[in-house]
Amino acid sequence: MDEVLQSHTVYSNVSKGVLAKNSDLGKAFGHDDHTKICLEVKGKYLLYLCNLFFIIMIGLLLLLLLIDIGERGASSGWEREGFSVV
C-alpha cells in the first residue's frame, strides 16, 4: 500500500494540514482507523476508474462499429428512397 499512498492519514483540509476528527470519521465510515479508511477510499476510486474505462471502451467500440457499417454501406452504393449513406 505504501507504493500507492503517500500518507495513511485522513485530512479534513489537506492544504491547511487539518486532520479529520475521529468523531467525523466514525460517522462517515463507521470507524476511525485511518489506514482502513484510506484503503476503502482507494478501492472505491479504483472501481470508479474501472467503470469509467469500461464505459469509454464500449462507446469507442460502438463508434467503430457505426463507422464500419457506414463505410460498408457507402462502398456498396446502397441507397434506398429517402435514405442514402454518404
C-alpha positions as CSV (number, residue, x, y, z in Angstrom):
1,M,0.0,0.0,0.0
2,D,2.9,2.4,0.6
3,E,3.7,2.4,-3.1
4,V,0.3,3.9,-3.8
5,L,-0.5,6.1,-0.8
6,Q,1.9,8.7,0.5
7,S,0.0,9.1,3.7
8,H,-2.1,6.9,5.9
9,T,-3.8,10.0,7.4
10,V,-7.2,11.4,6.6
11,Y,-7.4,15.1,6.4
12,S,-10.5,17.4,6.5
13,N,-8.4,20.1,4.8
14,V,-5.2,18.9,3.2
15,S,-3.9,22.3,2.1
16,K,-4.2,23.6,5.7
17,G,-3.0,20.4,7.2
18,V,-6.1,19.9,9.3
19,L,-6.7,16.3,10.3
20,A,-10.2,14.8,10.2
21,K,-11.8,14.4,13.6
22,N,-12.2,10.8,14.8
23,S,-15.9,11.5,15.5
24,D,-16.4,12.7,11.9
25,L,-14.7,9.6,10.6
26,G,-16.8,7.4,12.8
27,K,-20.0,9.0,11.5
28,A,-18.8,8.7,7.8
29,F,-17.1,5.3,7.8
30,G,-18.3,3.5,11.0
31,H,-14.8,3.5,12.4
32,D,-11.8,5.8,12.8
33,D,-9.0,3.6,11.5
34,H,-7.1,5.9,9.1
35,T,-5.4,3.1,7.2
36,K,-8.6,1.2,6.7
37,I,-10.4,4.4,5.5
38,C,-7.5,5.1,3.0
39,L,-7.9,1.5,1.7
40,E,-11.7,1.8,1.4
41,V,-11.4,5.1,-0.5
42,K,-8.6,3.8,-2.7
43,G,-10.8,0.7,-3.5
44,K,-13.8,2.8,-4.4
45,Y,-11.8,5.1,-6.5
46,L,-10.2,2.2,-8.5
47,L,-13.7,0.8,-9.0
48,Y,-14.9,4.1,-10.3
49,L,-11.9,4.3,-12.7
50,C,-12.5,0.8,-14.0
51,N,-16.2,1.6,-14.6
52,L,-15.3,4.8,-16.4
53,F,-12.8,3.0,-18.5
54,F,-15.3,0.3,-19.4
55,I,-17.9,2.9,-20.4
56,I,-15.4,4.7,-22.6
57,M,-14.3,1.5,-24.3
58,I,-18.0,0.5,-25.0
59,G,-18.5,3.9,-26.6
60,L,-15.4,3.6,-28.7
61,L,-16.4,0.1,-29.9
62,L,-19.9,1.4,-30.8
63,L,-18.4,4.3,-32.7
64,L,-16.1,2.0,-34.6
65,L,-19.0,-0.3,-35.4
66,L,-21.1,2.5,-36.7
67,I,-18.2,3.8,-38.8
68,D,-17.7,0.3,-40.3
69,I,-21.4,0.0,-41.1
70,G,-21.4,3.4,-42.7
71,E,-18.3,2.6,-44.8
72,R,-19.7,-0.7,-46.0
73,G,-23.0,0.9,-46.9
74,A,-21.3,3.8,-48.8
75,S,-18.8,1.5,-50.6
76,S,-21.6,-0.8,-51.9
77,G,-23.6,2.0,-53.3
78,W,-26.5,1.0,-51.0
79,E,-29.3,3.5,-51.4
80,R,-33.0,3.5,-50.8
81,E,-35.7,6.1,-51.5
82,G,-35.5,8.8,-48.8
83,F,-32.3,7.4,-47.4
84,S,-28.7,7.3,-48.6
85,V,-25.4,6.7,-47.0
86,V,-22.9,9.3,-47.9
